Amino acid sequence: MFLRNTWYVAAWAKDVGREMTGRVYLNEPVVLYRKENGIAVAVSDRCPHRFAPLHMGQLKGDAIECPYHGLRFDDAGSCVLNPHGDGKIPSGARLRSYPLVERHSLIWIWMGDAAKADASLIPDYGFLSDDTRGTVGGYLAIEANYELLTDNLMDLSHGQFLHASFMQTNDFVNGKHEVLQVGTTVHSNQWVPNGSPQAAYGSDLATGNVDQWWDIRWMPPSVMVLEVGMTPVGQPRDAGKRTLSAHLLTPETETSTHYHFANSRDFRTKDPEMDERIRAWQRGGFAGQDKPMIEAIQKMMGTTDLMSLRPVLLPVDSAAVRARRILAGLVEAENAREPGRKAEAAVA
C-alpha cells in the first residue's frame, strides 16, 4: 500500500555523488547520481533493451552508458546514443525520470505523477541543516514493511523494554499520554513530570528528578519528528534542553524499507564525544534492537497487512492505528482518482 503523489526521502545528500547509486523505491528501480554541475538526478535503473541495471554502467559526461550494449541515456531519460546498426534511436528507448529536490541535507524524490510534484509540500526538516545544532544521522536497510516501523516509532512505550538499557525511566508508565490529530498529522505526546531522567542523556540534560516529554509527530506517508526534552521540575520547557530527531521511512518493497534517521541537539553542539555517544545508541538501539525485532515480526506475520491478522490492540497503539487509517484513506482516494496508475506502475 503505497502513496505515490508525495515526497519520499531518496538519500542523504552527502551520499549521492558522481558514482551512481542504484536503489529501489516503491518497487521501482532507480539510479541516483550528480551531474557535472553538481545537480542530483534520478532516472529508472532498468535499461529498456535487456533490462540491465544501469547503475552497473558508466557515466559519460552526464549520460549513463548501459553496461550491457552501450545505449546511452541523458539525465532526462532520453536515449542519446545507439552504437549499433545505423544508430537510429528506437522509440521505446527511454527511461522514466523522477523529480528530485535537495533540501535540509536530504534528497527528496517524487514517485508519482511528475506534473503534480510541488516542492512546497516537502515537510520542514530545517533543524537537520542548522549549523548551530549538533546533528548525528545515519541509514539502515530494514527487511520489513515501512508501516511496522511507523508503528514502532509512534508507540514509544517499547523503549522501556526493548531499549531499557538507555531509555528506561521508572516513571514513564505513570506519565500522561495524549494522541492528537491535526488534519492528516498525528501527534503522540508523552508527559512525565518529576521523574528520573533517561540514561541516554542523564546529567547532560539535567541532574536529579526532572519534568520530561517525548512528543512525536507523524506526517503522511511516513516521516516523523520526535522531540525529547527535560527541564527542572516545575519549570517551563524553554528552561530545559531538548533534542529533535528525524525518522524518515521510504518503502523499498512491501517487505523492505529505507530508514534515514538523525538526532539533533541544542546542547554540547560541537562535542565529538557527545556525537559518538549518540552514534553508539543509534547503533545499539536502531541497528541492534529495533531492526532485528521488526524484521523478526515481519517474518512472523508472513504478510504486510497487520490488521488482517486481528492483532490485540493496547492503549499505546492508538497513535499508530490512527496513522494507519489516515494513510489507508489517502491511498484509497489516490487510487480512486487514478484507477490506471497501479497497473502502469507495475510495468514501469
C-alpha positions as CSV (number, residue, x, y, z in Angstrom):
1,M,0.0,0.0,0.0
2,F,1.9,3.0,-1.3
3,L,1.0,6.6,-1.7
4,R,2.8,7.9,-4.8
5,N,1.9,11.5,-5.3
6,T,4.0,12.6,-2.3
7,W,7.7,13.2,-1.4
8,Y,9.9,10.5,0.0
9,V,13.5,10.7,1.1
10,A,15.7,9.1,-1.5
11,A,19.1,9.6,0.3
12,W,21.2,11.8,2.4
13,A,22.6,14.5,0.1
14,K,26.1,13.7,1.1
15,D,25.7,10.1,-0.1
16,V,24.9,11.0,-3.7
17,G,27.8,11.9,-6.0
18,R,29.3,11.1,-9.4
19,E,29.4,7.4,-8.6
20,M,25.9,6.0,-9.4
21,T,23.7,4.6,-6.7
22,G,21.1,2.0,-7.5
23,R,18.1,1.8,-5.2
24,V,14.5,0.6,-5.3
25,Y,11.6,2.8,-4.2
26,L,8.0,1.6,-4.1
27,N,9.1,-1.5,-6.2
28,E,10.7,0.7,-8.9
29,P,14.4,0.5,-9.6
30,V,16.0,4.0,-9.6
31,V,19.6,5.2,-10.2
32,L,20.8,8.4,-8.5
33,Y,23.8,10.5,-9.4
34,R,25.0,14.0,-9.7
35,K,25.6,15.8,-13.0
36,E,28.9,17.5,-13.6
37,N,27.4,20.8,-12.4
38,G,26.5,19.1,-9.0
39,I,22.8,18.8,-9.5
40,A,21.3,15.4,-8.4
41,V,19.1,13.5,-10.8
42,A,17.2,10.2,-10.7
43,V,16.1,8.0,-13.6
44,S,14.9,4.4,-14.0
45,D,17.7,2.0,-13.3
46,R,16.4,-0.6,-15.8
47,C,17.6,-0.4,-19.4
48,P,14.6,-0.8,-21.8
49,H,16.7,-3.0,-24.1
50,R,17.5,-6.1,-22.0
51,F,16.7,-4.6,-18.6
52,A,20.3,-4.4,-17.4
53,P,20.9,-2.4,-14.1
54,L,22.2,0.9,-15.4
55,H,24.0,1.7,-12.1
56,M,26.5,-1.0,-13.1
57,G,27.4,1.1,-16.1
58,Q,29.5,4.3,-16.5
59,L,28.8,8.0,-16.7
60,K,29.9,9.6,-19.9
61,G,29.6,13.2,-19.0
62,D,26.1,13.5,-17.7
63,A,24.8,10.5,-19.7
64,I,24.6,6.9,-18.4
65,E,26.1,4.2,-20.7
66,C,24.4,0.8,-20.3
67,P,27.0,-1.8,-19.2
68,Y,25.4,-4.5,-21.5
69,H,25.1,-3.0,-25.0
70,G,26.3,0.6,-24.7
71,L,23.0,2.5,-25.1
72,R,23.4,6.0,-23.6
73,F,20.7,7.9,-21.7
74,D,20.8,11.6,-20.6
75,D,19.6,12.9,-17.3
76,A,16.1,13.4,-18.6
77,G,15.8,9.7,-19.6
78,S,16.2,10.2,-23.4
79,C,18.4,7.8,-25.3
80,V,21.1,9.9,-26.9
81,L,23.3,7.2,-28.5
82,N,22.7,3.8,-30.1
83,P,26.1,2.4,-31.1
84,H,24.5,-0.4,-33.2
85,G,23.5,-0.6,-36.8
86,D,22.5,2.7,-38.4
87,G,22.4,4.4,-34.9
88,K,18.7,5.0,-35.1
89,I,17.1,5.6,-31.7
90,P,14.2,3.2,-31.0
91,S,11.1,5.0,-30.0
92,G,10.8,2.9,-26.8
93,A,14.4,3.6,-25.7
94,R,13.5,6.0,-22.9
95,L,13.8,6.0,-19.2
96,R,11.5,7.4,-16.6
97,S,12.9,10.4,-14.8
98,Y,11.9,11.4,-11.3
99,P,11.6,14.9,-9.8
100,L,14.2,15.5,-7.1
101,V,14.7,18.3,-4.6
102,E,17.7,18.7,-2.4
103,R,16.7,20.3,0.9
104,H,17.6,20.0,4.6
105,S,20.7,17.8,3.9
106,L,18.3,15.3,2.2
107,I,17.4,14.4,-1.3
108,W,13.6,14.1,-1.8
109,I,12.1,12.1,-4.6
110,W,8.5,12.2,-6.1
111,M,7.4,8.7,-7.2
112,G,4.0,9.7,-8.7
113,D,2.8,12.0,-11.5
114,A,5.7,14.4,-12.2
115,A,3.3,17.1,-13.2
116,K,1.9,17.1,-9.6
117,A,5.3,17.4,-7.9
118,D,5.2,20.5,-5.7
119,A,8.3,21.4,-3.7
120,S,6.3,23.4,-1.2
121,L,4.8,20.1,0.1
122,I,8.2,18.9,1.4
123,P,8.0,18.9,5.2
124,D,10.2,21.3,7.1
125,Y,13.3,19.5,8.5
126,G,15.4,22.6,8.6
127,F,16.9,21.6,12.0
128,L,18.9,19.0,10.2
129,S,20.9,21.7,8.3
130,D,21.1,24.2,11.2
131,D,24.8,24.5,11.9
132,T,24.1,25.9,15.4
133,R,22.9,22.4,16.4
134,G,24.8,19.2,16.9
135,T,23.4,16.6,14.5
136,V,24.3,12.9,14.0
137,G,22.5,10.7,11.5
138,G,22.6,7.5,9.5
139,Y,20.8,5.0,7.3
140,L,19.5,1.4,7.7
141,A,18.0,-1.0,5.3
142,I,15.2,-2.8,7.1
143,E,13.7,-6.1,5.8
144,A,10.2,-5.2,6.9
145,N,7.2,-3.2,5.8
146,Y,7.5,0.5,6.4
147,E,4.3,0.7,8.4
148,L,5.8,-1.7,11.0
149,L,8.5,0.9,11.6
150,T,5.8,3.7,11.9
151,D,4.1,1.5,14.5
152,N,7.4,1.2,16.4
153,L,8.1,4.9,16.4
154,M,4.6,6.1,17.2
155,D,4.5,3.8,20.3
156,L,7.5,4.9,22.4
157,S,6.5,2.7,25.3
158,H,8.5,-0.1,23.6
159,G,11.6,1.9,24.6
160,Q,11.0,1.0,28.3
161,F,11.6,-2.7,27.4
162,L,13.4,-3.1,24.1
163,H,15.7,-0.1,24.8
164,A,15.7,-0.4,28.6
165,S,19.5,-0.1,28.9
166,F,19.5,3.6,27.8
167,M,15.9,4.8,27.6
168,Q,14.2,3.4,30.7
169,T,12.8,5.7,33.3
170,N,10.7,4.2,36.1
171,D,8.2,7.0,35.8
172,F,7.3,6.6,32.1
173,V,4.3,4.3,32.6
174,N,2.9,6.8,35.1
175,G,3.0,9.7,32.7
176,K,0.3,11.2,30.6
177,H,-0.1,10.0,27.0
178,E,-2.1,12.1,24.6
179,V,-2.9,11.5,20.9
180,L,-4.0,14.4,18.8
181,Q,-4.8,14.7,15.1
182,V,-4.5,18.0,13.1
183,G,-5.6,17.5,9.5
184,T,-3.6,14.4,8.4
185,T,-0.9,14.9,11.0
186,V,-0.9,12.7,14.1
187,H,0.8,13.8,17.4
188,S,1.7,11.2,20.1
189,N,2.8,13.1,23.2
190,Q,4.1,11.6,26.4
191,W,4.5,13.8,29.5
192,V,6.3,12.5,32.6
193,P,6.6,15.0,35.5
194,N,9.0,14.8,38.4
195,G,10.7,11.6,37.2
196,S,14.2,10.2,36.8
197,P,16.0,11.2,33.6
198,Q,16.6,8.5,31.0
199,A,20.1,7.1,30.9
200,A,20.7,8.1,27.2
201,Y,21.3,11.7,28.3
202,G,21.4,11.6,32.1
203,S,23.2,14.5,33.6
204,D,23.8,16.1,30.1
205,L,20.2,17.3,30.2
206,A,19.5,17.5,34.0
207,T,20.5,16.3,37.4
208,G,18.0,14.9,39.9
209,N,14.4,14.5,39.0
210,V,13.0,16.3,36.0
211,D,9.9,17.0,34.0
212,Q,10.3,15.4,30.7
213,W,8.5,14.8,27.4
214,W,8.6,12.6,24.3
215,D,6.5,14.2,21.6
216,I,6.4,12.5,18.2
217,R,4.7,13.9,15.1
218,W,3.8,11.7,12.1
219,M,3.1,13.1,8.6
220,P,1.9,11.0,5.7
221,P,3.1,8.9,4.2
222,S,5.9,8.0,6.6
223,V,8.0,10.9,8.0
224,M,8.3,11.7,11.7
225,V,9.9,14.2,14.1
226,L,10.5,13.3,17.7
227,E,11.1,15.9,20.3
228,V,12.6,14.8,23.6
229,G,13.2,17.3,26.4
230,M,13.9,17.6,30.1
231,T,13.5,20.6,32.3
232,P,13.9,21.3,36.1
233,V,10.7,20.2,37.9
234,G,8.0,22.8,37.6
235,Q,9.9,25.0,35.1
236,P,8.7,25.8,31.5
237,R,10.0,23.7,28.6
238,D,12.1,26.6,27.4
239,A,14.1,26.4,30.6
240,G,15.4,22.9,29.8
241,K,17.2,21.2,26.9
242,R,15.9,19.1,24.1
243,T,16.7,17.0,21.1
244,L,14.9,16.8,17.8
245,S,15.1,13.5,15.8
246,A,14.1,12.8,12.2
247,H,12.7,9.4,11.3
248,L,12.2,9.1,7.6
249,L,10.8,5.9,6.0
250,T,10.8,5.2,2.3
251,P,9.3,1.9,1.2
252,E,11.6,-0.2,-1.0
253,T,9.1,-3.1,-1.5
254,E,6.1,-4.4,0.5
255,T,8.6,-6.1,2.9
256,S,11.6,-3.8,2.9
257,T,12.3,-0.1,3.9
258,H,14.9,2.6,3.6
259,Y,15.3,4.2,7.0
260,H,17.0,7.5,7.3
261,F,17.4,8.9,10.8
262,A,19.2,11.8,12.6
263,N,19.4,13.2,16.1
264,S,19.8,17.0,16.5
265,R,20.5,18.6,19.9
266,D,20.8,22.1,21.3
267,F,23.5,21.3,23.9
268,R,27.1,20.2,23.6
269,T,26.7,21.0,19.9
270,K,30.4,20.9,18.9
271,D,31.4,18.0,21.1
272,P,32.8,14.9,19.3
273,E,32.4,12.8,22.5
274,M,28.7,13.5,22.6
275,D,28.4,12.8,18.8
276,E,30.0,9.4,19.4
277,R,27.7,8.6,22.4
278,I,24.7,9.3,20.2
279,R,26.1,7.2,17.4
280,A,26.6,4.4,19.9
281,W,23.0,4.3,20.9
282,Q,21.8,4.6,17.3
283,R,23.9,1.6,16.5
284,G,22.8,-0.3,19.6
285,G,19.1,0.9,19.6
286,F,18.2,1.2,15.9
287,A,20.6,-1.4,14.3
288,G,21.0,-3.7,17.3
289,Q,17.5,-3.8,18.8
290,D,14.8,-2.2,16.6
291,K,16.0,-3.7,13.3
292,P,16.2,-7.4,14.4
293,M,12.9,-7.1,16.3
294,I,10.9,-5.5,13.5
295,E,12.4,-7.9,10.9
296,A,11.5,-10.8,13.2
297,I,7.9,-9.5,13.4
298,Q,7.7,-9.3,9.6
299,K,8.8,-12.9,9.3
300,M,6.4,-14.0,12.0
301,M,3.5,-12.2,10.3
302,G,4.1,-13.5,6.8
303,T,2.1,-10.6,5.4
304,T,2.3,-6.9,5.2
305,D,-1.3,-6.4,6.3
306,L,-1.1,-6.2,10.1
307,M,-4.8,-5.6,10.7
308,S,-5.9,-8.6,8.7
309,L,-4.2,-10.7,11.4
310,R,-6.5,-9.2,14.0
311,P,-3.8,-8.1,16.5
312,V,-4.6,-7.4,20.1
313,L,-4.6,-3.6,20.5
314,L,-3.5,-1.8,23.6
315,P,-4.0,1.9,24.5
316,V,-0.4,2.6,23.5
317,D,-1.3,1.6,19.9
318,S,-3.8,4.4,19.4
319,A,-1.4,6.8,17.5
320,A,-0.1,4.1,15.2
321,V,-3.6,2.9,14.4
322,R,-4.7,6.4,13.7
323,A,-1.7,6.9,11.3
324,R,-2.5,3.6,9.5
325,R,-6.1,4.7,9.0
326,I,-5.2,8.1,7.6
327,L,-2.7,6.5,5.2
328,A,-5.1,3.9,4.0
329,G,-7.7,6.6,3.3
330,L,-5.2,8.7,1.3
331,V,-4.1,5.7,-0.7
332,E,-7.7,4.7,-1.4
333,A,-8.5,8.3,-2.5
334,E,-5.5,8.4,-4.8
335,N,-6.3,5.1,-6.4
336,A,-9.9,6.3,-7.0
337,R,-8.6,9.4,-8.8
338,E,-6.1,7.5,-10.9
339,P,-7.6,4.0,-11.5
340,G,-4.9,3.1,-14.1
341,R,-1.9,4.2,-12.1
342,K,-1.4,0.9,-10.3
343,A,-1.2,-1.1,-13.5
344,E,1.1,1.4,-15.1
345,A,3.5,1.4,-12.1
346,A,3.7,-2.4,-12.3
347,V,5.2,-2.3,-15.8
348,A,7.2,1.0,-15.4
